[in-house]
Amino acid sequence: MTNSTSTTTPVAAGPRAGRREWTALGVLMLPLLLVSMDVSVLYFATPAISADLHPSGTQQLWIFDVYGFVLAGLLMTMGSLGDHIGRRRLLLTGAVAFGGASLLAAYATSAGTLIAARALLGIGGATLMPSTMALLRTMFTDPAQRAKAIGLWSGVMTGGIALGSVMSGIFVEHFWWGSVFLVNLPAMALLLLGPVLLPESKAPDPGRFDWPSVPLSMAAVLPVVYGLKEIPSEGWHPLYVVSITVGLLFTALFVRRQRTAAAPLIPPALLKGHGFAPALVLNLVAALGMMGSAIFTTQYLQSVLGKSPLSAALWSLLPSVFIGVAGPLTAQLVQRGVNRAYVAAGGFAAMAAGFAMLALLGTDSLWLVLAGAGVLACGMVAIASQLVDLAMSGAPVERAGTASSLLETSTEFGGALGMAVLGSIGTALYRHEMPSTAPAGARETLGGALATAARLPGRAGESLLATAREAFTSGMRGAALAGAVILVVAAVGAALSLRGIGAGGEE
């Protein structure tokens, strides 16, 4: 078994990567892009799926959510498994599973089959995400090159979510709904080049795999993520509070297991490495801000500005134009001697500025919402590139998969928390702003108001719609102010907690 103290020892800089490594990075970007796209790829396919498969309301929710739930629940397991059996082997196995599940989803003939296929896609995605980052860690041992590679990785990850919704609209408009899954197959086939381009890597002496921790980790993650994702739309229902509580209880059991097991799934010494724990916490807060803003901006474009789903998705791509330069640019700043702590703090400040712009929205502010979303996204990429580089460079190569999975899990938690906290603030303010004389359904959500207004005659419907749009915008402004405050605090926290930590995670 590997000595636990070794997990805190950073690895010295190695030789510079050449053409083969950069080509391999391009190959690794493909599964990463597709995994992030699959989060949003069903946005515009839902009406066609409903017409073809006739899912119940519960089945339709599971078609959307099961991918993310399975992905979040298995990240830690797959990261540790890659360290044991080899990251390249896990990546190729996951690619086969992802490709097969994509075929199953594309030609599903029932809602149950599509739900099962989406669950299998989640399993495949959980193998691909930590494997790509762990392999990147082993291929790029030169700090400057690794920082640049991670900047590109962060940009692809952030941009994929926006691209997924647009691809969904285009494919559904010109083909059938199953075609949104077939786009995965060519990229998965390219991963067959993996044995030629990608080096195999795994822990030299990982010990026994801690199988009892697998169900414990899933029981810790899934109930919390489920509760946090449901609260914004359904409110603080006792079921969701109980779900979060149960998840936290299993979290305590999971942590106890990691402290007492001979070969734990997550070595406690990894979390004690310089910079790793702050990187996890700050990454969670950044994801909170990004996902917390996304739930409002997408609704604003469609339901307040009245854009069609495809038009809204195309407009939402505009802020992504700047994402591709944000990661490499921040890497250049660090290479020129700017302290990483101040770069990360600047990223949080940029996200706070983006929220401040959203706090100025009216009911007809297209360019302001796009500008705010663009500033937010650039700040997020700048933060992610630095925090991922900090955590991965400070983690030993033999634990690269585990370290990557923890970062991805913190992102999932942060996104769910952002939806719960900021979503709840926006919903509460919306309901406060809606007059008590409005129909019950219209007082609950903007979607309910749109549906109610469509059934009302003439000016009555128009008046209700205008009131609901103003109430939603007011709620969005309040949530944006809360988000800005959180991110300003995070900026200060980043400046203080990361200030004495070097590029390799050492103090």
Beta strands, then each sheet from edge to edge (+ up, - down):
end
